[in-house]
Amino acid sequence: MKPPEGSPDWLAAFTASERPDLWEQAVREGHLDQVWPEYNHHGTDSPATFRALVPRYADFQFVFTDRRAGQVVARGRTIPFRWDGTLAGLPGGIDALGPRALNEDGPPTALSALAAEVDQARQGTGLSRLVIRAMAALARAHGLRSLVAPVRPNWKDRYPLIPIERYAAWTRPDGLPFDPWMRAHARLGARILRPEPRSLHIAAPVEDWQSWVGMAFPEDGHYVFPHGLAPLAVSGGHGDYWEPNVWMSHDALLRPP
């Protein structure tokens, strides 16, 4: 796999099929997992999708390495699926996307991003944009018509009580999205397709939630918690949470230059 255009000289890129050893190294070291809040690792349905990516879709997973130090510095995880190009045809979110992609009979027509992960020490250096460009390159190489992303807005945790439909519509005076991660996508030509209030489900005993987020939930009710994009509903010793996302389209990156 070639590094995307505009990559620094020290960056190398490999799919999981090209270098399974590097992919396993990233899994084993786990440092890229740290970009997510702990609770995000405990989805009710999503783990089955992520476990299926390799080896089944190894050609669509990749890592970036720093060739000078031999370190994995970023990872891209994607999944191909069939999509008719309409809003109505989009999956309900990450949880709906996974089973649909894994159980389809026909050939895929689109590629969906699942995660763009950059080592915390390298964040803010432009690697995340290169990860997105690499996803687009994979879509083109496999003849897929569309690249979409269920974007996790990274400032939404500052406004957990604002519905995702309203938050996704916020813009800056220059017209770009208010949210920095949505803005990074927009600067690459992405457009918003649809907010998705119920994308990733996490349901677990309250004791688990308390250990994940470091706060107590003394009684039933709805709680704002650290790094949460929406409130946690607590009832009968159980915590129920739906993480919202925003579907964005990167078709502009698939067009010939």
KETIMI-121118 format. One record per residue (C-alpha): residue in one letter; chain; x negated, y, z negated. Coordinates in Angstrom, 1 decimal. Layout:
N
<midren a lodo A px X py Y pz Z> .
...
END
This chain:
257
<midren m lodo A px 0.0 py 0.0 pz 0.0> .
<midren k lodo A px -1.4 py 3.4 pz 1.0> .
<midren p lodo A px -1.3 py 6.2 pz -1.6> .
<midren p lodo A px 1.3 py 8.8 pz -0.6> .
<midren e lodo A px 0.2 py 11.9 pz 1.3> .
<midren g lodo A px -1.3 py 14.5 pz -0.9> .
<midren s lodo A px -2.8 py 12.0 pz -3.4> .
<midren p lodo A px -6.1 py 12.8 pz -5.1> .
<midren d lodo A px -9.1 py 10.8 pz -3.9> .
<midren w lodo A px -9.3 py 8.8 pz -7.1> .
<midren l lodo A px -5.8 py 7.4 pz -6.8> .
<midren a lodo A px -5.2 py 3.9 pz -5.5> .
<midren a lodo A px -1.7 py 2.3 pz -5.0> .
<midren f lodo A px -0.7 py -1.4 pz -5.0> .
<midren t lodo A px 2.5 py -3.2 pz -4.9> .
<midren a lodo A px 3.2 py -6.0 pz -7.4> .
<midren s lodo A px 2.8 py -8.5 pz -4.6> .
<midren e lodo A px -0.5 py -7.1 pz -3.5> .
<midren r lodo A px -2.0 py -7.0 pz -7.0> .
<midren p lodo A px 0.0 py -9.0 pz -9.4> .
<midren d lodo A px -2.9 py -8.8 pz -11.8> .
<midren l lodo A px -2.6 py -5.0 pz -12.1> .
<midren w lodo A px 1.2 py -5.3 pz -12.5> .
<midren e lodo A px 0.8 py -7.8 pz -15.3> .
<midren q lodo A px -1.9 py -5.6 pz -16.8> .
<midren a lodo A px 0.6 py -2.7 pz -17.0> .
<midren v lodo A px 3.2 py -5.0 pz -18.6> .
<midren r lodo A px 0.7 py -6.4 pz -21.1> .
<midren e lodo A px -0.8 py -3.1 pz -22.1> .
<midren g lodo A px 2.6 py -1.5 pz -22.5> .
<midren h lodo A px 1.4 py 2.1 pz -22.5> .
<midren l lodo A px 3.9 py 3.1 pz -19.7> .
<midren d lodo A px 6.7 py 1.8 pz -21.8> .
<midren q lodo A px 6.0 py 4.5 pz -24.3> .
<midren v lodo A px 7.4 py 7.2 pz -22.0> .
<midren w lodo A px 10.9 py 6.0 pz -23.0> .
<midren p lodo A px 12.6 py 6.4 pz -26.4> .
<midren e lodo A px 12.6 py 3.1 pz -28.3> .
<midren y lodo A px 16.4 py 2.7 pz -28.0> .
<midren n lodo A px 16.1 py 2.8 pz -24.2> .
<midren h lodo A px 14.3 py -0.6 pz -24.3> .
<midren h lodo A px 17.4 py -2.3 pz -25.7> .
<midren g lodo A px 20.0 py -2.0 pz -23.0> .
<midren t lodo A px 22.9 py -4.4 pz -23.2> .
<midren d lodo A px 22.8 py -5.3 pz -19.5> .
<midren s lodo A px 19.9 py -3.5 pz -17.9> .
<midren p lodo A px 17.1 py -5.9 pz -19.2> .
<midren a lodo A px 18.3 py -8.7 pz -16.9> .
<midren t lodo A px 17.8 py -6.4 pz -13.9> .
<midren f lodo A px 14.3 py -5.3 pz -14.9> .
<midren r lodo A px 13.2 py -8.8 pz -15.6> .
<midren a lodo A px 14.3 py -9.9 pz -12.1> .
<midren l lodo A px 12.2 py -7.3 pz -10.3> .
<midren v lodo A px 9.1 py -9.4 pz -10.2> .
<midren p lodo A px 8.6 py -11.7 pz -8.4> .
<midren r lodo A px 11.9 py -11.4 pz -6.5> .
<midren y lodo A px 11.4 py -7.8 pz -5.5> .
<midren a lodo A px 7.6 py -7.6 pz -6.0> .
<midren d lodo A px 7.2 py -5.8 pz -2.6> .
<midren f lodo A px 9.3 py -2.9 pz -4.1> .
<midren q lodo A px 7.4 py -2.4 pz -7.3> .
<midren f lodo A px 4.0 py -0.6 pz -7.5> .
<midren v lodo A px 1.4 py 0.8 pz -9.7> .
<midren f lodo A px -1.0 py 3.8 pz -9.3> .
<midren t lodo A px -4.5 py 3.3 pz -10.6> .
<midren d lodo A px -7.4 py 5.6 pz -11.3> .
<midren r lodo A px -10.1 py 3.9 pz -9.3> .
<midren r lodo A px -12.8 py 5.6 pz -11.3> .
<midren a lodo A px -11.8 py 4.0 pz -14.6> .
<midren g lodo A px -9.8 py 1.0 pz -13.3> .
<midren q lodo A px -6.8 py 2.2 pz -15.3> .
<midren v lodo A px -3.1 py 1.9 pz -14.4> .
<midren v lodo A px -1.8 py 5.5 pz -14.7> .
<midren a lodo A px 1.7 py 5.2 pz -13.2> .
<midren r lodo A px 4.4 py 2.7 pz -12.2> .
<midren g lodo A px 7.3 py 2.8 pz -9.9> .
<midren r lodo A px 10.2 py 0.3 pz -10.2> .
<midren t lodo A px 12.9 py 0.1 pz -7.6> .
<midren i lodo A px 15.6 py -2.2 pz -6.3> .
<midren p lodo A px 17.1 py -2.6 pz -2.8> .
<midren f lodo A px 20.9 py -2.9 pz -2.4> .
<midren r lodo A px 23.6 py -2.5 pz 0.2> .
<midren w lodo A px 25.3 py 0.9 pz 0.3> .
<midren d lodo A px 27.6 py 2.3 pz 2.9> .
<midren g lodo A px 26.4 py 5.9 pz 2.3> .
<midren t lodo A px 29.6 py 7.1 pz 0.7> .
<midren l lodo A px 30.1 py 8.5 pz -2.8> .
<midren a lodo A px 32.8 py 5.9 pz -3.4> .
<midren g lodo A px 30.3 py 3.2 pz -2.4> .
<midren l lodo A px 27.7 py 4.2 pz -5.0> .
<midren p lodo A px 27.4 py 1.8 pz -8.0> .
<midren g lodo A px 28.7 py 3.0 pz -11.3> .
<midren g lodo A px 25.2 py 3.5 pz -12.6> .
<midren i lodo A px 22.1 py 1.4 pz -13.5> .
<midren d lodo A px 24.2 py -1.3 pz -15.2> .
<midren a lodo A px 26.5 py -1.7 pz -12.2> .
<midren l lodo A px 23.6 py -1.4 pz -9.7> .
<midren g lodo A px 21.6 py -4.4 pz -11.0> .
<midren p lodo A px 24.2 py -7.2 pz -10.7> .
<midren r lodo A px 25.4 py -5.8 pz -7.4> .
<midren a lodo A px 21.9 py -5.9 pz -5.9> .
<midren l lodo A px 21.0 py -9.3 pz -7.4> .
<midren n lodo A px 24.2 py -11.0 pz -6.2> .
<midren e lodo A px 24.6 py -9.5 pz -2.7> .
<midren d lodo A px 24.6 py -11.9 pz 0.3> .
<midren g lodo A px 23.8 py -9.5 pz 3.1> .
<midren p lodo A px 20.6 py -7.6 pz 3.8> .
<midren p lodo A px 20.0 py -4.3 pz 1.8> .
<midren t lodo A px 20.4 py -1.0 pz 3.5> .
<midren a lodo A px 19.2 py 1.4 pz 0.7> .
<midren l lodo A px 16.6 py 1.5 pz -2.0> .
<midren s lodo A px 17.3 py 2.8 pz -5.5> .
<midren a lodo A px 14.8 py 4.1 pz -7.9> .
<midren l lodo A px 15.0 py 2.6 pz -11.4> .
<midren a lodo A px 12.0 py 4.1 pz -13.2> .
<midren a lodo A px 9.2 py 6.5 pz -12.4> .
<midren e lodo A px 6.7 py 6.2 pz -15.2> .
<midren v lodo A px 3.5 py 8.2 pz -15.7> .
<midren d lodo A px 1.1 py 7.7 pz -18.5> .
<midren q lodo A px 1.7 py 10.3 pz -21.2> .
<midren a lodo A px -1.9 py 11.6 pz -20.9> .
<midren r lodo A px -1.4 py 12.2 pz -17.1> .
<midren q lodo A px 2.1 py 13.9 pz -17.3> .
<midren g lodo A px 2.3 py 17.3 pz -15.8> .
<midren t lodo A px -0.3 py 16.5 pz -13.1> .
<midren g lodo A px 2.0 py 15.9 pz -10.2> .
<midren l lodo A px 1.9 py 12.1 pz -10.4> .
<midren s lodo A px 5.6 py 11.7 pz -10.8> .
<midren r lodo A px 6.3 py 13.5 pz -7.5> .
<midren l lodo A px 3.8 py 11.1 pz -5.9> .
<midren v lodo A px 5.7 py 8.1 pz -7.4> .
<midren i lodo A px 8.9 py 9.4 pz -5.7> .
<midren r lodo A px 7.0 py 9.8 pz -2.4> .
<midren a lodo A px 5.7 py 6.3 pz -2.7> .
<midren m lodo A px 9.3 py 5.0 pz -3.2> .
<midren a lodo A px 10.3 py 6.8 pz 0.0> .
<midren a lodo A px 7.4 py 5.2 pz 1.8> .
<midren l lodo A px 8.5 py 1.7 pz 0.7> .
<midren a lodo A px 12.0 py 2.4 pz 1.9> .
<midren r lodo A px 10.7 py 3.5 pz 5.3> .
<midren a lodo A px 8.4 py 0.5 pz 5.5> .
<midren h lodo A px 11.3 py -1.9 pz 4.9> .
<midren g lodo A px 13.7 py -0.2 pz 7.3> .
<midren l lodo A px 16.1 py 1.0 pz 4.7> .
<midren r lodo A px 18.3 py 4.0 pz 5.5> .
<midren s lodo A px 18.5 py 5.7 pz 2.1> .
<midren l lodo A px 16.6 py 6.3 pz -1.1> .
<midren v lodo A px 18.7 py 7.2 pz -4.1> .
<midren a lodo A px 17.8 py 7.7 pz -7.8> .
<midren p lodo A px 20.0 py 7.5 pz -10.9> .
<midren v lodo A px 18.0 py 10.4 pz -12.5> .
<midren r lodo A px 17.7 py 10.6 pz -16.3> .
<midren p lodo A px 17.7 py 14.4 pz -17.0> .
<midren n lodo A px 14.9 py 15.0 pz -19.4> .
<midren w lodo A px 16.4 py 18.1 pz -21.1> .
<midren k lodo A px 19.8 py 16.5 pz -21.5> .
<midren d lodo A px 18.8 py 15.5 pz -25.1> .
<midren r lodo A px 18.8 py 19.2 pz -26.0> .
<midren y lodo A px 22.5 py 19.4 pz -25.0> .
<midren p lodo A px 24.0 py 16.0 pz -26.0> .
<midren l lodo A px 27.5 py 17.4 pz -26.5> .
<midren i lodo A px 27.7 py 18.9 pz -23.0> .
<midren p lodo A px 29.3 py 16.5 pz -20.5> .
<midren i lodo A px 26.9 py 15.3 pz -17.8> .
<midren e lodo A px 29.3 py 16.7 pz -15.1> .
<midren r lodo A px 28.7 py 20.2 pz -16.5> .
<midren y lodo A px 25.0 py 19.8 pz -17.3> .
<midren a lodo A px 24.2 py 18.5 pz -13.8> .
<midren a lodo A px 25.8 py 21.7 pz -12.3> .
<midren w lodo A px 23.6 py 24.1 pz -14.3> .
<midren t lodo A px 21.1 py 26.0 pz -12.2> .
<midren r lodo A px 18.4 py 28.6 pz -12.6> .
<midren p lodo A px 18.5 py 32.0 pz -11.0> .
<midren d lodo A px 16.5 py 30.6 pz -8.1> .
<midren g lodo A px 19.2 py 28.1 pz -7.4> .
<midren l lodo A px 17.2 py 25.0 pz -8.5> .
<midren p lodo A px 18.6 py 22.6 pz -11.1> .
<midren f lodo A px 18.2 py 23.7 pz -14.7> .
<midren d lodo A px 16.8 py 20.3 pz -15.7> .
<midren p lodo A px 13.1 py 19.9 pz -15.1> .
<midren w lodo A px 13.3 py 16.3 pz -13.8> .
<midren m lodo A px 16.2 py 17.0 pz -11.6> .
<midren r lodo A px 14.3 py 20.1 pz -10.4> .
<midren a lodo A px 11.3 py 18.0 pz -9.5> .
<midren h lodo A px 13.5 py 15.8 pz -7.4> .
<midren a lodo A px 15.2 py 18.8 pz -5.8> .
<midren r lodo A px 11.8 py 20.3 pz -4.8> .
<midren l lodo A px 11.2 py 17.1 pz -2.8> .
<midren g lodo A px 14.4 py 17.8 pz -0.9> .
<midren a lodo A px 16.8 py 15.7 pz -3.1> .
<midren r lodo A px 20.4 py 16.6 pz -3.4> .
<midren i lodo A px 22.9 py 15.7 pz -6.1> .
<midren l lodo A px 25.4 py 13.0 pz -5.1> .
<midren r lodo A px 27.4 py 12.5 pz -8.3> .
<midren p lodo A px 27.0 py 12.7 pz -12.1> .
<midren e lodo A px 27.4 py 9.3 pz -13.8> .
<midren p lodo A px 28.6 py 9.5 pz -17.4> .
<midren r lodo A px 28.4 py 5.7 pz -18.0> .
<midren s lodo A px 25.2 py 4.5 pz -16.4> .
<midren l lodo A px 23.4 py 2.4 pz -19.0> .
<midren h lodo A px 25.1 py 0.8 pz -22.0> .
<midren i lodo A px 23.4 py 0.1 pz -25.3> .
<midren a lodo A px 25.5 py -1.6 pz -28.0> .
<midren a lodo A px 23.9 py -2.9 pz -31.2> .
<midren p lodo A px 24.3 py -3.2 pz -35.0> .
<midren v lodo A px 23.9 py 0.1 pz -36.8> .
<midren e lodo A px 20.8 py -1.3 pz -38.6> .
<midren d lodo A px 19.1 py -1.6 pz -35.2> .
<midren w lodo A px 20.0 py 1.9 pz -34.2> .
<midren q lodo A px 18.7 py 3.2 pz -37.5> .
<midren s lodo A px 15.3 py 1.6 pz -36.9> .
<midren w lodo A px 15.2 py 2.8 pz -33.3> .
<midren v lodo A px 16.0 py 6.4 pz -33.9> .
<midren g lodo A px 14.8 py 6.9 pz -37.5> .
<midren m lodo A px 18.0 py 8.3 pz -39.0> .
<midren a lodo A px 20.9 py 6.9 pz -41.0> .
<midren f lodo A px 24.5 py 6.6 pz -39.9> .
<midren p lodo A px 26.3 py 6.5 pz -43.3> .
<midren e lodo A px 29.9 py 6.3 pz -42.0> .
<midren d lodo A px 31.9 py 5.8 pz -38.8> .
<midren g lodo A px 31.9 py 8.6 pz -36.4> .
<midren h lodo A px 30.1 py 10.2 pz -33.5> .
<midren y lodo A px 26.4 py 11.2 pz -34.0> .
<midren v lodo A px 23.8 py 13.2 pz -32.2> .
<midren f lodo A px 20.5 py 11.5 pz -32.5> .
<midren p lodo A px 16.8 py 12.2 pz -31.5> .
<midren h lodo A px 16.3 py 11.8 pz -27.7> .
<midren g lodo A px 19.9 py 10.8 pz -27.1> .
<midren l lodo A px 21.5 py 12.2 pz -24.0> .
<midren a lodo A px 25.0 py 11.7 pz -25.4> .
<midren p lodo A px 26.5 py 11.0 pz -28.8> .
<midren l lodo A px 26.4 py 7.6 pz -30.4> .
<midren a lodo A px 29.7 py 6.1 pz -31.5> .
<midren v lodo A px 29.5 py 4.3 pz -34.8> .
<midren s lodo A px 32.3 py 2.0 pz -35.9> .
<midren g lodo A px 32.5 py -1.0 pz -38.2> .
<midren g lodo A px 28.7 py -1.3 pz -38.5> .
<midren h lodo A px 28.2 py -1.2 pz -34.8> .
<midren g lodo A px 26.7 py 1.5 pz -32.6> .
<midren d lodo A px 27.9 py 2.1 pz -29.0> .
<midren y lodo A px 26.1 py 4.4 pz -26.6> .
<midren w lodo A px 26.5 py 5.1 pz -22.9> .
<midren e lodo A px 23.5 py 6.9 pz -21.3> .
<midren p lodo A px 24.5 py 9.3 pz -18.5> .
<midren n lodo A px 22.5 py 9.7 pz -15.3> .
<midren v lodo A px 22.8 py 11.9 pz -12.1> .
<midren w lodo A px 22.7 py 10.1 pz -8.7> .
<midren m lodo A px 20.5 py 12.0 pz -6.3> .
<midren s lodo A px 19.7 py 11.3 pz -2.7> .
<midren h lodo A px 16.2 py 11.5 pz -1.2> .
<midren d lodo A px 17.2 py 11.0 pz 2.4> .
<midren a lodo A px 15.1 py 14.0 pz 3.3> .
<midren l lodo A px 11.9 py 12.1 pz 2.5> .
<midren l lodo A px 12.9 py 9.4 pz 4.9> .
<midren r lodo A px 13.2 py 11.6 pz 7.9> .
<midren p lodo A px 10.3 py 11.7 pz 10.4> .
<midren p lodo A px 7.9 py 14.6 pz 9.8> .
END
